[in-house]
């Protein structure tokens, strides 16, 4: 178990580093363009021409003339040894770390709220559908889920704004700070994963309920609710757990669009603003942070299997 | 010389039961049992025809700006109303179908082909080759959702070709992983082993024996994925990263129209419904295929 933990942890760190290298190389592949960008955001206006001299100065200041792997090694060692992610081009040399840490909180709040909706709505509804297989309500819920996975989440977000903010005036259109602000983005983000979770819980629960130990429990005369909540649910939830890990990643990716719509000051919003401004250090760091969050959550999901199902052992 | 081959009933009984003819028959029977699936197939056919002939079918020039007619409601002249520049939303939506379907089908097709080849090689050879290829796949899959495509587009800039490249690169890994698993599960079966023993070259074993028998779940995943990719393309275009302005596309229509949500919600509602409709068709088709071909539920999950 300990050996497995260490192995998994080392692998986690290596994957994050490899992903950061991929993101870094992808975004830093054109050094001349980078220099021009920095100049546009620090020395001259966005539309102005950039002289070759300015480019040369910036290139030497930020070591842009070094081979890309040297630049990457410097960036990585600064990150690992002093927790420094470099400085933003656009926000006048604000450290990227400050920007990221300011944005991390809102994103975590939003993703957690959505995840709670997914779990609280998805699992009970899925179980309900499995227990009442092929009843009218089962059919209605399943039809709703297939519609739900076909909506674009950003469109749903706009429709929610249209109905609940503009027409009914119940909730704020956009912004951050009060719980009321959280409702619409969290719901818009949660819809798609909730629908998938309902379907998977239903399938998995049906499979579990067909197992012999359930039949035995029924024959033994145990109450139905006892069987459901104590015997069936644990086995039924294992595939759901894997899915929740994967869907946490989808939530993170989804926040990029949803935060943009609701002016939510999170990582996704920062990422899109930085992409528009071609603020490459911030873009790289945002992507690395998103990947790291996704991988860390899945690391814990993997570890939690053992606690749900003691039969699963790690070698 | 032409001599007709007559198969006596007795010989017919000795032939393998599952010939190509029989399995085709089974497919038709299964489809015949599912009216919903047939409707979806017809709708898909219509959709493809509409997408191909969109510029000729659409009643107005989708690019014709007429500020005087902007933000009109639904009328007999403009079936879905007009957008914030007075362009006919019905025509724009039709032409948007072309863009969405083209990008989604091309990128899924390339990703599918590449992913299948990589997955087949990784699964068949195993060892170091498998290790290297699988680590590449893991690395790509560490980027959740549209994040990888977004990073690529942030660097390459918007454009149809760039969008196809970005989607393809971020999508192939999923197929490679599934294909690898499929190949590993069948490569030790007797018929593959006998092909190997008979001295067939690796390439031939892979193409003739592994590929056709491993491909089904991957194809179903791809069908389900087209819907998913249409959503991703729309999302990226909505953010202004996918399709450059000037080409009708549903995501960018929503992105541009969201400023007019209060005064002219049709700008947003119409393209959104179009996306939902198309994705719905692909999701139903994928689900139907999965049931018809009876692929095990764990192999392909919608999402």
Interface residues (C-beta under 8 A of the other chain):
Chain A: X15 X16 X18 X19 X22 X23 X26 X27 X29 X30 X146 X147 X149 X150 X151 X152 X153 X154 X155 X158 X159 X161 X162 X166 X196 X199 X200 X203 X239 X243 X246 X247 X248 X249 X250 X252 X253 X254 X256 X257 X260 X261 X271 X272 X275 X276 X278 X283 X287 X290 X291 X294 X295
Chain B: X138 X139 X142 X143 X144 X145 X146 X147 X150 X151 X152 X154 X155 X227 X231 X234 X235 X238 X239 X240 X241 X251 X254 X258 X261 X262 X265 X268 X269 X271 X272 X275 X276 X279 X280 X283 X284 X287 X297 X298 X301 X302 X303
